[in-house]
Amino acid sequence: DVKVTQSSRYLVKRTGEKVFLECVQDMDHENMFWYRQDPGLGLRLIYFSYDVKMKEKGDIPEGYSVSREKKERFSLILESASTNQTSMYLCASSLSGGGNTEAFFGQGTRLTVV
Amino acid sequence: AQSVTQLDSQVPVFEEAPVELRCNYSSSVSVYLFWYVQYPNQGLQLLLKYLSGSTLVKGINGFEAEFNKSQTSFHLRKPSVHISDTAEYFCAVSDRTGGATNKLIFGTGTLLAVQP
């Protein structure tokens, strides 16, 4: 059974804290993604990675950074958490290709910044 | 830049009635199209996808979608819904420009609320 696992389902952090969201996939996928989901806005791409140590900005990268030191793991970092980063964060992975491969999603991390 | 429009934020429907969830995309290039479903407190899972070939695509749980290139639409349908179909449905597009990644661009989602 294919799996994308996010380390936490729920997180509560204080403003200004450095926050790490971890994602691990067991499918040997080349691509990994971080999305943010907000009511009425759908899913918005924060960052993606197509190979180890490779990353590209998505549509809303401000205030975030990422790390991919191993193929199976993709971390999202909030350098200094702010209340407007309270949201649901979804990690996904897929095989490389010309856009026709399915993305597999984790269960999501609901982050609250107080 | 590509975009996806889901005009209906919420669709209420009675159990066993038919339903159509609308999706339009804006792209001048050929695209791949997807529908994902998100049940409460879960991640997204793939319902169906259009890559090429027949414009009518069948997916899981009795859903199907029709690709209409002239209208740039990919509407999702089910002839008879169940209470268990209550979920949020997302349309997504990815272009055929190739390269190492397939960035999925999502719509804002449609909440399907099935009532008894």
HADDOCK unambig.tbl for C-alpha pairs under 7 A between the chains (distance, minus, plus):
assign (segid A and resid 31 and name CA) (segid B and resid 101 and name CA) 6.47 0.50 0.50
assign (segid A and resid 40 and name CA) (segid B and resid 108 and name CA) 5.75 0.50 0.50
assign (segid A and resid 41 and name CA) (segid B and resid 108 and name CA) 4.97 0.50 0.50
assign (segid A and resid 42 and name CA) (segid B and resid 106 and name CA) 6.55 0.50 0.50
assign (segid A and resid 42 and name CA) (segid B and resid 107 and name CA) 5.85 0.50 0.50
assign (segid A and resid 42 and name CA) (segid B and resid 108 and name CA) 3.71 0.50 0.50
assign (segid A and resid 42 and name CA) (segid B and resid 109 and name CA) 5.65 0.50 0.50
assign (segid A and resid 43 and name CA) (segid B and resid 106 and name CA) 5.86 0.50 0.50
assign (segid A and resid 43 and name CA) (segid B and resid 108 and name CA) 6.97 0.50 0.50
assign (segid A and resid 50 and name CA) (segid B and resid 100 and name CA) 6.41 0.50 0.50
assign (segid A and resid 50 and name CA) (segid B and resid 101 and name CA) 6.12 0.50 0.50
assign (segid A and resid 96 and name CA) (segid B and resid 100 and name CA) 5.50 0.50 0.50
assign (segid A and resid 96 and name CA) (segid B and resid 101 and name CA) 5.55 0.50 0.50
assign (segid A and resid 97 and name CA) (segid B and resid 98 and name CA) 6.73 0.50 0.50
assign (segid A and resid 97 and name CA) (segid B and resid 99 and name CA) 6.71 0.50 0.50
assign (segid A and resid 97 and name CA) (segid B and resid 100 and name CA) 5.81 0.50 0.50
assign (segid A and resid 97 and name CA) (segid B and resid 101 and name CA) 6.19 0.50 0.50
assign (segid A and resid 97 and name CA) (segid B and resid 102 and name CA) 6.81 0.50 0.50
assign (segid A and resid 98 and name CA) (segid B and resid 96 and name CA) 5.85 0.50 0.50
assign (segid A and resid 98 and name CA) (segid B and resid 97 and name CA) 6.61 0.50 0.50
assign (segid A and resid 98 and name CA) (segid B and resid 98 and name CA) 3.86 0.50 0.50
assign (segid A and resid 98 and name CA) (segid B and resid 99 and name CA) 5.80 0.50 0.50
assign (segid A and resid 98 and name CA) (segid B and resid 100 and name CA) 6.93 0.50 0.50
assign (segid A and resid 98 and name CA) (segid B and resid 101 and name CA) 6.82 0.50 0.50
assign (segid A and resid 98 and name CA) (segid B and resid 102 and name CA) 6.27 0.50 0.50
assign (segid A and resid 99 and name CA) (segid B and resid 32 and name CA) 6.92 0.50 0.50
assign (segid A and resid 99 and name CA) (segid B and resid 94 and name CA) 5.64 0.50 0.50
assign (segid A and resid 99 and name CA) (segid B and resid 95 and name CA) 6.12 0.50 0.50
assign (segid A and resid 99 and name CA) (segid B and resid 96 and name CA) 5.89 0.50 0.50
assign (segid A and resid 99 and name CA) (segid B and resid 98 and name CA) 6.40 0.50 0.50
assign (segid A and resid 99 and name CA) (segid B and resid 101 and name CA) 6.51 0.50 0.50
assign (segid A and resid 99 and name CA) (segid B and resid 102 and name CA) 3.95 0.50 0.50
assign (segid A and resid 100 and name CA) (segid B and resid 32 and name CA) 6.14 0.50 0.50
assign (segid A and resid 100 and name CA) (segid B and resid 51 and name CA) 6.47 0.50 0.50
assign (segid A and resid 104 and name CA) (segid B and resid 45 and name CA) 6.85 0.50 0.50
assign (segid A and resid 105 and name CA) (segid B and resid 43 and name CA) 5.68 0.50 0.50
assign (segid A and resid 105 and name CA) (segid B and resid 44 and name CA) 5.69 0.50 0.50
assign (segid A and resid 105 and name CA) (segid B and resid 45 and name CA) 6.86 0.50 0.50
assign (segid A and resid 106 and name CA) (segid B and resid 43 and name CA) 5.45 0.50 0.50
assign (segid A and resid 107 and name CA) (segid B and resid 42 and name CA) 5.00 0.50 0.50
assign (segid A and resid 107 and name CA) (segid B and resid 43 and name CA) 4.15 0.50 0.50
assign (segid A and resid 108 and name CA) (segid B and resid 42 and name CA) 6.90 0.50 0.50
assign (segid A and resid 108 and name CA) (segid B and resid 43 and name CA) 5.82 0.50 0.50
